[in-house]
Amino acid sequence: MSITTKIAKIDARHQILPDVITYPGIALGLLYALIRDDMTFGAALIGTAVRGGFLLSVYGLYWLIRKKEGLGLGDVTMMLMVGSFLGWPRTILTLVLASIAGAIEI
């Protein structure tokens, strides 16, 4: 079972994504980019910023409009982690596919 599957199960079961999982994951993703041949450290950093920044802006906009959380900050940190492993091009595709999957509740 992959780490992503385990994180998804924790989120579904407890509605929380612990920082003790996501923060080290972000660091590992960025460090892994240093030794990868298919992605640079800069691409990993941009992927992290794009993914996390977009979801943080969605979080803030929803809070301003509805005065309650639409998604948790754990989701934002998890997407920071995903972005660090995927880089920015794959991060955008993953965000679109995750939004579709979430809308139809696979």
N, C-alpha and C positions, 0 to 999 in steps of 0.2 A: 504494500500500500504506500503510495507516494505521500510526501509531506503535505502537498496541496490537498489531497483527499482527507488527510487527518485534520487539517485546519478547517476544511469545509464541514466535517462532522462535528467538530467542537463548536463552530459557529451555529450550526443548525440545532444542536442539542442544548447549548447554554446561552445562545445569543450574545456571545462575547468572544473576542479574539485577544488573548493575553499578549501584552507587550513583550513578555519574556520569550515569546515565540517569534513575533514579527520583527522586533528590533535587531536581534542577532541575524535573522534572515536577510534583512536589508544589507547589513555589513557583509555577510557571506556572498550575497549576490554581487556586490561591488568589488569585493576582493577576487571573486572568481573571474570577473571581467578582465582583470589584470593578466591572467594566464590563458585566456581564451583566444583562439585564432579567428573565430567568426564574429567577434564583437569587441569594440574598444571600451575602455573605461569611460570615455566621454559619452558613448552611446548608452551605456548602462546608467550613467548619472542623469542623462536627459530623459531616459525612459522612466526612471524613478520620479523625476520632477513632473513629467507630463502626467503620468498615471496618478500619483498622489495629489498633485496640484489640481487636476480636474475634479477629482472626487472631493477634495477639500472645498473647492468652490461650489460644488453641488450641495454639500453639507451646509455651507454658510448661507447660500441662497434659499434653501428650503427652510432653514432656521429663521431667516428674516421674514419670509412670507407666512409660514405657518406657526412660528414660535414654538416649535418642537423638533426633535431630531427625526430626520427622514432616513438616515443611516447612521451607524455608529462610527466613531473615530477609529475603532478597530478595523473597520472595513477600509478606511483610508490607509492605515499603516500596512495592512495586508497588500493593498495595491501598490504601495511603495516597494514592498518586497518583490512582488511580481514584476514590476517595472525594472528593478535592478537586475533580474535574471534575463528578461526578454529584450531589453533595449527599446528605443522609441518606436521603430516601425511595427514590431510585433505587439507592442503595448497598445497601440491604437486599435489594431485588429482584435486583440483580446478584449478590450473594453467594449467594443461593439458586440462581439459574440456573447460576452457575459451579460450585457444589458438585454439582449434578446432572450437568452436562457432564463434570466431572472424574471422577465416579463411573462414568459409562458410557464414558469415554475417547473423546470425539468427536474 
